[in-house]
Amino acid sequence: ATIGSTTSWASLVKRADERASAVDWASLVHGASTDGASNAPPPDVAPNVSKNPVRAVLAVRFLQRRLALALPSLLPAGAAVMWFHFMRGAELTAVGRPNKAKDLLEDGELGRAFGAERGWTVVSDGATKLPDGRPVSEFVAVRDGSCESF
């Protein structure tokens, strides 16, 4: 099938969604737990970053809160995080989704997680609205190069 056809795109999206759903994302981050008991970040645990450290994280319409809250402790100096996801208020629009608290970012939530006291500079912590009216975060932070924990 041709990539440009609607059928092919629908098939690709379905396959990607199935694969993403099968991955226990939180287990891929040192110290993150999937038990759902707490949204608190795990203790600071530095991963082995000597080979090919992660330098950027881009999340679009994805929220695994435990993973998001673990990242400030896990990424090396100079890393960047860009997160664009639905915020509280999306459930009040005509679309009405996502509508569960666990699937919606609170105003300032990522800014608090990536604060200066954890070695991060928040470049942008705002919101915009999609054409359908749902609020979406526009978050960008960079880990300070002067951090010596890595």
C-alpha positions in Angstrom: 0.0 0.0 0.0 1.1 3.5 -0.7 2.1 5.7 2.3 0.0 8.6 1.0 -3.3 6.7 1.1 -5.7 7.1 4.0 -5.8 3.3 4.5 -2.0 3.1 4.8 -1.8 5.9 7.3 -4.6 4.4 9.4 -2.8 1.0 9.3 0.5 2.6 10.3 -1.1 4.5 13.2 -2.9 1.4 14.4 0.4 -0.6 14.4 2.3 2.2 16.2 -0.4 2.4 18.8 -0.4 -1.4 19.4 3.4 -1.4 19.7 3.4 1.6 22.1 0.7 0.1 24.2 2.7 -3.1 24.6 5.8 -1.3 26.1 6.1 -0.7 29.8 7.5 2.7 29.4 8.1 3.5 33.0 10.3 0.4 33.4 12.7 1.8 30.9 13.7 4.6 33.3 15.9 3.6 36.2 13.9 3.6 39.4 10.5 4.3 37.8 7.7 2.0 39.0 4.6 1.0 37.2 2.6 0.2 40.3 0.7 3.4 40.1 0.9 3.9 43.9 2.5 7.3 43.7 3.2 10.0 41.2 6.3 11.1 43.1 9.5 10.9 41.2 11.9 8.1 42.1 15.1 8.8 44.1 17.8 10.4 42.0 19.5 7.5 40.2 21.9 8.3 37.5 21.7 5.9 34.6 24.8 4.8 32.7 25.2 7.7 30.3 28.8 7.0 29.4 27.7 5.6 26.0 25.2 7.5 23.8 23.4 9.5 26.5 19.9 10.8 25.7 20.2 14.4 24.8 16.6 15.3 24.0 13.1 14.1 24.8 10.2 15.1 22.7 6.8 14.1 23.9 3.7 15.0 21.9 0.2 14.0 23.1 1.8 11.5 25.4 1.8 11.5 29.2 3.1 8.8 31.5 3.4 10.9 34.6 5.9 8.6 36.4 8.2 8.9 33.4 7.8 12.6 33.1 8.5 13.2 36.8 11.6 10.9 36.7 13.3 12.6 33.8 14.7 15.6 35.7 16.9 13.3 37.7 17.9 11.0 34.9 18.9 13.2 32.0 22.5 14.5 31.6 23.7 18.1 31.7 22.8 19.8 28.4 19.8 17.6 27.7 16.5 19.2 26.6 12.9 18.2 27.2 10.0 19.4 25.0 6.5 18.3 26.1 3.3 19.1 24.3 0.2 17.4 25.9 -3.4 18.1 26.8 -4.0 20.1 29.9 -6.8 20.3 32.4 -9.7 21.9 30.6 -9.6 19.6 27.6 -12.4 17.6 29.2 -14.7 20.7 29.1 -14.5 21.2 25.4 -16.8 19.8 22.7 -14.3 17.0 22.0 -14.3 16.1 25.7 -11.1 14.0 25.5 -8.9 13.2 27.2 -11.1 13.5 30.3 -9.4 11.6 33.1 -7.2 13.5 35.5 -4.4 11.0 35.0 -4.3 11.9 31.3 -4.2 15.7 31.8 -1.4 18.0 32.8 -2.0 20.6 35.4 -1.0 24.2 34.9 2.7 24.5 35.9 3.1 20.8 36.7 6.1 20.2 34.4 7.7 23.6 35.4 7.6 22.5 39.1 9.2 19.1 38.2 12.0 20.7 36.1 12.8 23.5 38.5 16.1 25.4 38.9 16.7 23.5 42.2 17.0 20.3 40.2 19.4 21.9 37.7 17.0 22.9 34.9 16.2 26.1 33.1 12.6 26.3 32.0 12.6 28.1 28.7 8.8 27.9 28.1 5.9 26.8 30.3 2.8 27.9 28.6 -0.3 26.7 26.9 -2.0 27.1 23.6 -5.4 26.0 22.3 -5.8 23.6 19.4 -8.4 24.6 16.7 -10.9 22.4 18.5 -10.5 24.4 21.7 -8.5 21.9 23.8 -5.6 23.4 25.8 -2.2 21.9 25.1 1.0 22.5 27.1 4.0 24.1 25.4 6.9 23.1 27.7 10.6 23.3 27.0 13.4 22.9 29.6 17.2 22.5 29.3 19.4 20.9 31.9 22.1 23.3 33.0 25.5 22.4 31.6 27.1 23.3 35.0 25.4 20.2 36.7 28.1 18.0 37.9 26.0 14.9 38.7 26.7 13.5 35.2 
